[in-house]
């Protein structure tokens, strides 16, 4: 880099670099009269220092100093200009526009609820995205759900515990401090319309015999679960997809239809239901970079799902038999990364004795058989583990027992404790 220097009268003179003007104003929009804070401290001189700060506010008034406030008394649009001058009279300018109105236009509050009506303990989404401010912006969203509980944010969700009709109120506040509300009634009930159904026919084999069943799946129940938000991976609890109570009665009917060919033999019922899931639910990958767990009714209607979906469906069916079930997240290749979900279902000692070469686990004093639910072609009998997993491959156990609705999750179940699972 070459710096030019000029000798004048025996003195060495370096060319001046002009300063840089930087202006901040707050607020830049409002109702007259309006006091605005101006700040020029971000200005600088690359080769020296700024000596003077001059302001012209655009309404005939002016001022000086790096920081200053000015009150505009009348509505209008003003161009405020800052001029900075350095020690060698170099100067630079910057400006900002100030808008003043005679009065404030009230914000508009509008929102949607999905689903509506809804069921007790169902996740309901509240969306205020349709709200707006005609001459500014909305700065806050406040919700009153009608049962004494409140929330905030443009998007939020809530669950009601009790059947009833609730007045949901949204209050929005704009940048001038004015508020506006909107309200609507939300009905929380337990009635599911069973008159409209989706028909599905399924065929599979068990014990050398052809099996089949026809299901009439309530449209309202299917749409209800399709409308539920999917939680991001780090916050997801898969047991919620099994323990949700709204489909319990219907899934009991489904289970009886599926296992009718093995009715009366508990272990045969377990394996028959497993073959139904393996053969009738085709393997479908979730969208790239997004896990989309399905509720059992969704999987039945869609006819497809991945390992999480089939494990959710199978354990949901098994738990209706009254003996409980577990969903287990595993690492099948031992690289330290979870990559699969399977099911464990409780079995009696007679079944263990009949199949000594299969995979059985002890968990909290009960014996469970390994169940692989996601099979592409063919069948894997109950207790067959194609990977030969051990305790080190177990990451998370979701207890979705039918006798205890409360979620019970064990993370990284250690092999050193008496309550941990162990391979038999």
KAMO-V372325 format. One record per residue. RES is the residue in three letters. SS is DSSP state (h for helix, s for strand, l for the rest). Layout:
res=RES ss=SS
res=RES ss=SS
//
This chain:
res=UNK ss=l
res=UNK ss=l
res=UNK ss=l
res=UNK ss=l
res=UNK ss=s
res=UNK ss=s
res=UNK ss=s
res=UNK ss=s
res=UNK ss=l
res=UNK ss=l
res=UNK ss=s
res=UNK ss=s
res=UNK ss=s
res=UNK ss=s
res=UNK ss=l
res=UNK ss=l
res=UNK ss=l
res=UNK ss=l
res=UNK ss=l
res=UNK ss=s
res=UNK ss=l
res=UNK ss=l
res=UNK ss=l
res=UNK ss=s
res=UNK ss=s
res=UNK ss=s
res=UNK ss=l
res=UNK ss=l
res=UNK ss=s
res=UNK ss=s
res=UNK ss=s
res=UNK ss=l
res=UNK ss=l
res=UNK ss=s
res=UNK ss=s
res=UNK ss=s
res=UNK ss=s
res=UNK ss=s
res=UNK ss=s
res=UNK ss=l
res=UNK ss=l
res=UNK ss=l
res=UNK ss=l
res=UNK ss=s
res=UNK ss=l
res=UNK ss=l
res=UNK ss=l
res=UNK ss=l
res=UNK ss=l
res=UNK ss=s
res=UNK ss=s
res=UNK ss=s
res=UNK ss=s
res=UNK ss=s
res=UNK ss=s
res=UNK ss=s
res=UNK ss=l
res=UNK ss=l
res=UNK ss=l
res=UNK ss=l
res=UNK ss=l
res=UNK ss=s
res=UNK ss=s
res=UNK ss=s
res=UNK ss=l
res=UNK ss=l
res=UNK ss=s
res=UNK ss=s
res=UNK ss=s
res=UNK ss=s
res=UNK ss=s
res=UNK ss=s
res=UNK ss=l
res=UNK ss=l
res=UNK ss=l
res=UNK ss=s
res=UNK ss=s
res=UNK ss=s
res=UNK ss=s
res=UNK ss=s
res=UNK ss=s
res=UNK ss=s
res=UNK ss=s
res=UNK ss=s
res=UNK ss=s
res=UNK ss=s
res=UNK ss=l
res=UNK ss=l
res=UNK ss=l
res=UNK ss=l
res=UNK ss=s
res=UNK ss=s
res=UNK ss=s
res=UNK ss=s
res=UNK ss=s
res=UNK ss=s
res=UNK ss=s
res=UNK ss=s
res=UNK ss=s
res=UNK ss=s
res=UNK ss=s
res=UNK ss=l
res=UNK ss=l
res=UNK ss=l
res=UNK ss=l
res=UNK ss=l
res=UNK ss=s
res=UNK ss=s
res=UNK ss=l
res=UNK ss=l
res=UNK ss=l
res=UNK ss=s
res=UNK ss=s
res=UNK ss=s
res=UNK ss=l
res=UNK ss=l
res=UNK ss=l
res=UNK ss=s
res=UNK ss=s
res=UNK ss=l
res=UNK ss=l
res=UNK ss=l
res=UNK ss=l
res=UNK ss=s
res=UNK ss=s
res=UNK ss=s
res=UNK ss=s
res=UNK ss=l
res=UNK ss=l
res=UNK ss=l
res=UNK ss=l
res=UNK ss=s
res=UNK ss=s
res=UNK ss=l
res=UNK ss=l
res=UNK ss=l
res=UNK ss=l
res=UNK ss=s
res=UNK ss=s
res=UNK ss=s
res=UNK ss=s
res=UNK ss=s
res=UNK ss=s
res=UNK ss=s
res=UNK ss=l
res=UNK ss=l
res=UNK ss=l
res=UNK ss=l
res=UNK ss=l
res=UNK ss=s
res=UNK ss=s
res=UNK ss=s
res=UNK ss=l
res=UNK ss=l
res=UNK ss=s
res=UNK ss=s
res=UNK ss=s
res=UNK ss=s
res=UNK ss=l
res=UNK ss=l
res=UNK ss=l
res=UNK ss=l
res=UNK ss=l
res=UNK ss=s
res=UNK ss=s
res=UNK ss=s
res=UNK ss=s
res=UNK ss=s
res=UNK ss=s
res=UNK ss=s
res=UNK ss=s
res=UNK ss=s
res=UNK ss=s
res=UNK ss=s
res=UNK ss=l
res=UNK ss=l
res=UNK ss=l
res=UNK ss=l
res=UNK ss=s
res=UNK ss=s
res=UNK ss=s
res=UNK ss=s
res=UNK ss=s
res=UNK ss=s
res=UNK ss=s
res=UNK ss=s
res=UNK ss=s
res=UNK ss=s
res=UNK ss=s
res=UNK ss=l
res=UNK ss=l
res=UNK ss=l
res=UNK ss=l
res=UNK ss=l
res=UNK ss=l
res=UNK ss=l
res=UNK ss=s
res=UNK ss=s
res=UNK ss=s
res=UNK ss=s
res=UNK ss=s
res=UNK ss=s
res=UNK ss=s
res=UNK ss=s
res=UNK ss=s
res=UNK ss=s
res=UNK ss=l
res=UNK ss=l
res=UNK ss=s
res=UNK ss=s
res=UNK ss=s
res=UNK ss=s
res=UNK ss=s
res=UNK ss=s
res=UNK ss=s
res=UNK ss=s
res=UNK ss=s
res=UNK ss=s
res=UNK ss=h
res=UNK ss=h
res=UNK ss=h
res=UNK ss=h
res=UNK ss=h
res=UNK ss=h
res=UNK ss=h
res=UNK ss=h
res=UNK ss=l
res=UNK ss=l
res=UNK ss=l
res=UNK ss=l
res=UNK ss=l
res=UNK ss=l
res=UNK ss=h
res=UNK ss=h
res=UNK ss=h
res=UNK ss=l
res=UNK ss=l
res=UNK ss=l
res=UNK ss=h
res=UNK ss=h
res=UNK ss=h
res=UNK ss=h
res=UNK ss=h
res=UNK ss=l
res=UNK ss=h
res=UNK ss=h
res=UNK ss=h
res=UNK ss=h
res=UNK ss=h
res=UNK ss=h
res=UNK ss=h
res=UNK ss=h
res=UNK ss=h
res=UNK ss=h
res=UNK ss=h
res=UNK ss=h
res=UNK ss=h
res=UNK ss=h
res=UNK ss=h
res=UNK ss=h
res=UNK ss=h
res=UNK ss=h
res=UNK ss=l
res=UNK ss=l
res=UNK ss=l
res=UNK ss=h
res=UNK ss=h
res=UNK ss=h
res=UNK ss=h
res=UNK ss=h
res=UNK ss=h
res=UNK ss=h
res=UNK ss=h
res=UNK ss=h
res=UNK ss=h
res=UNK ss=h
res=UNK ss=h
res=UNK ss=h
res=UNK ss=h
res=UNK ss=h
res=UNK ss=l
res=UNK ss=s
res=UNK ss=s
res=UNK ss=l
res=UNK ss=l
res=UNK ss=l
res=UNK ss=l
res=UNK ss=l
res=UNK ss=l
res=UNK ss=l
res=UNK ss=l
res=UNK ss=l
res=UNK ss=l
res=UNK ss=l
res=UNK ss=l
res=UNK ss=h
res=UNK ss=h
res=UNK ss=h
res=UNK ss=h
res=UNK ss=h
res=UNK ss=h
res=UNK ss=h
res=UNK ss=l
res=UNK ss=s
res=UNK ss=s
res=UNK ss=l
res=UNK ss=h
res=UNK ss=h
res=UNK ss=h
res=UNK ss=h
res=UNK ss=h
res=UNK ss=h
res=UNK ss=h
res=UNK ss=h
res=UNK ss=h
res=UNK ss=h
res=UNK ss=h
res=UNK ss=h
res=UNK ss=h
res=UNK ss=l
res=UNK ss=l
res=UNK ss=l
res=UNK ss=l
res=UNK ss=l
res=UNK ss=s
res=UNK ss=s
res=UNK ss=s
res=UNK ss=s
res=UNK ss=s
res=UNK ss=s
res=UNK ss=l
res=UNK ss=l
res=UNK ss=l
res=UNK ss=l
res=UNK ss=l
res=UNK ss=l
res=UNK ss=l
res=UNK ss=l
res=UNK ss=l
res=UNK ss=s
res=UNK ss=s
res=UNK ss=s
res=UNK ss=s
res=UNK ss=s
res=UNK ss=s
res=UNK ss=s
res=UNK ss=l
res=UNK ss=l
res=UNK ss=h
res=UNK ss=h
res=UNK ss=h
res=UNK ss=h
res=UNK ss=h
res=UNK ss=h
res=UNK ss=l
res=UNK ss=l
res=UNK ss=l
res=UNK ss=l
res=UNK ss=l
res=UNK ss=s
res=UNK ss=s
res=UNK ss=s
res=UNK ss=s
res=UNK ss=l
res=UNK ss=l
res=UNK ss=s
res=UNK ss=s
res=UNK ss=s
res=UNK ss=s
res=UNK ss=s
res=UNK ss=s
res=UNK ss=l
res=UNK ss=l
res=UNK ss=l
res=UNK ss=l
res=UNK ss=l
res=UNK ss=l
res=UNK ss=l
res=UNK ss=l
res=UNK ss=l
res=UNK ss=l
res=UNK ss=l
res=UNK ss=l
res=UNK ss=l
res=UNK ss=l
res=UNK ss=l
res=UNK ss=l
res=UNK ss=l
res=UNK ss=l
res=UNK ss=l
res=UNK ss=h
res=UNK ss=h
res=UNK ss=h
res=UNK ss=s
res=UNK ss=s
res=UNK ss=s
res=UNK ss=s
res=UNK ss=s
res=UNK ss=s
res=UNK ss=l
res=UNK ss=l
res=UNK ss=l
res=UNK ss=l
res=UNK ss=l
res=UNK ss=l
res=UNK ss=l
res=UNK ss=l
res=UNK ss=s
res=UNK ss=s
res=UNK ss=s
res=UNK ss=s
res=UNK ss=l
res=UNK ss=l
res=UNK ss=l
res=UNK ss=l
res=UNK ss=l
res=UNK ss=l
res=UNK ss=l
res=UNK ss=l
res=UNK ss=l
res=UNK ss=l
res=UNK ss=s
res=UNK ss=s
res=UNK ss=l
//
